[in-house]
């Protein structure tokens, strides 16, 4: 049994004996408490019991934080249970003057019950370690709680250790645990293992389908994500708002208006209740697919608008270089009483950069903290540097960086590096490159910017040295690609790419076209 004891710790100088009252729960009961979200209320009641006793009794901090000879581990269960052992210990130190704490007694408990108790106190690393050392299985609910906690904390490796322990012990997860594991692997972008779990499911309802679609889209496999969506529809599984959020993101990345409009039509016909995330995704999809009027029309039909949907609209206009529309939407958003956030200001600053609006950009940057109390972050400083750099005010941009609190933010120096390349300022180019690569030596794109900056100034030997330095460091630039949609299918091509199933015929046709264009009769007069 896991025993919760409310104990008054008396200083050793006092003759009184400690008084305690115990409340006992089994590990299964604790699992149910956690699963039903009642633990926080339960912890609050325990804390009230301790606080009701006299507060004048003192105790040493070392007594509060040490383990007793009987194997008791002292932890505090407060009204806002954080799930972190460090937070618990800090809370205990803060309340050491009261001489009260909640004691979790592991004496006589089995190892798997101790593992559950460690999870309850937020000591997840120790819980996983104890599970491995014990070599015993725990209840499916305990496995599910651990996997859920690791998923929320994005500690996917620890979640995989739990799965490994199941495999080693021959524990066969039920359908519910399989879905938990599938979501964990999809979020960690291990789609190969996710596929194995997906195929092993006896019943494939909406949740695993959504996990697989979202996992492919987040990994950049948007075409495969769309195939999964149509396969789900073929199996007569009804999509929900989360399905469409992933599908619209896939269509945005592929610039596939046809598939996006199909999905939007299905969502409307199904009368699925949308949310802010779906609304912003559908607006973004229409703008990314170059259907600006449809994007604004969809936005006008929203019954509820907030900063997220407004920011999506402004981002769409900025994507198409319509700077004046971005600023008009920003003003209209404020007129409707909607307060901008840091992302909104980043969109506005980027628009000012592309529009060459230096004074306006500086005013928006200053208004963040002055009018809205928003502290500018590294991205905002980088955008401001880009505004000054595009206008050719390189020295001013450099001084702005040196006065900013983001001198150790690599993108700030990256913006200055690009501006120096465009305006041929070799001295600042070298300075910006040195500072940038001290902070991020693995970015292949800025090595190329540095090299082309030298080359544009006629310093070819220096450009060659930069490229050799890039090769010696093993840094590679992300490969660019072109894509074309033909008969509803998106085809993607890269430099010297022969992965396409029709690459032989494609290269043959390109050679034929090149020969025709090289004919003297084909040159324009």
Secondary structure, 3 states (H helix, E strand, C coil): CEEEEEEECCCCCCCCCCCEEEEEECHHHHHHHHHCCCHHHHHHHHHHHHHHCCCCCCCCHHHHHCCCCCCEEECCCCCCCCCCHHHHHHHHHHCHHHCEEEEEECCCCCHHHHHHHHHHCCCHHHHHHHHHHHCCCCCHHHHHHHHHHHHHHCCHHHHHHHHHHHHHHCCCCCHHHHHHHHHHHHHCCCHHHHHHHHHHCCCCCHHHHHHHHHHHHHCCCHHHHHHHHHHHHHCCCCCCHHHHHHHHHHHHHHCCHHHHHHHHHHHHHCCCCCCHHHHHHHHHHHHHCCCHHHHHHHHHCCCCCCHHHHHHHHHHHHHCCCHHHHHHHHHHHHHCCCCCCHHHHHHHHHHHHHHCCHHHHHHHHHHHHHHHCCCCCHHHHHHHHHHHHHCCCHHHHHHHHHHCCCCCCHHHHHHHHHHHHHHCCHHHHHHHHHHHHHHCCCCHHHHHHHHHHHHHCCCHHHHHHHHHHHHHCCCCCCCCEEEEEECCEEEEEECCCCCCCCHHHHHHHHHHHHHHHHCHHHCCC
